[in-house]
Amino acid sequence: MVQLDSLGKRITYLRTKNNLTQKDLMELLNFDNLSRYENDERKPSLNIIIELAKHFNVSTDWLLLGESLNESKSDFFDSNIKLSVEERNLLCLFNQLSDLEKGIIIGRMEEMIKNHSR
């Protein structure tokens, strides 16, 4: 599995998995310095991070940290919570996904919840 241990590597991974050149992505999102972002020489602005997350349909938590909000706040959750069969099956399936696929699923779920609460 690809090591996605930095913001730059996650940006590169998303771009290449979507068959985009650096030039393509910079033109699509109207920014420059992608090479420096991908090489972790410079950090993109918050606006660029948000645009990248929207464009690739991943969560900003995954893009910035390589994890979901729930993973970074794991102390909040009670380890003795009983899960239904459906919830266990969902977690089992989720754990079989790549980091990119998990980020996409989390991003879509966050968007659905946001839209649902409107």
Phi, psi and omega in degrees: 000146180292135175279118180245059188266014175211159178302316181300318179292324178291321177296313179301316181299313180298315182297312184289325177295336179260015176053044178249142171277167175301318180299316179304310184294320179296321178290319180299317186256002174058058173210171179233187179070020182302319180302317180291327176292313183294330179270007180057031176272339182210147179264135177289158177291165178301320179300320180291319178300316179297316179296320177297315180299316179296313184299317183266000177057049174237163179282152176294330176299315179293317182297313183282319190245346184077018181214166175273166177301320181297323178294320182286344181244032188298334178296339181292330187268138178283123182289350180264013179294132178273131180256143175287168177300318180299317179294319177298317179297318179298314179296321179298314178295315181301318182292345178274352182278158173286167178301320179298312181297321177298317179299321178295313180299314180297316179300317179294319179296316179300318179294318178298317179294318178299315179292326181292327183277357180281000000 
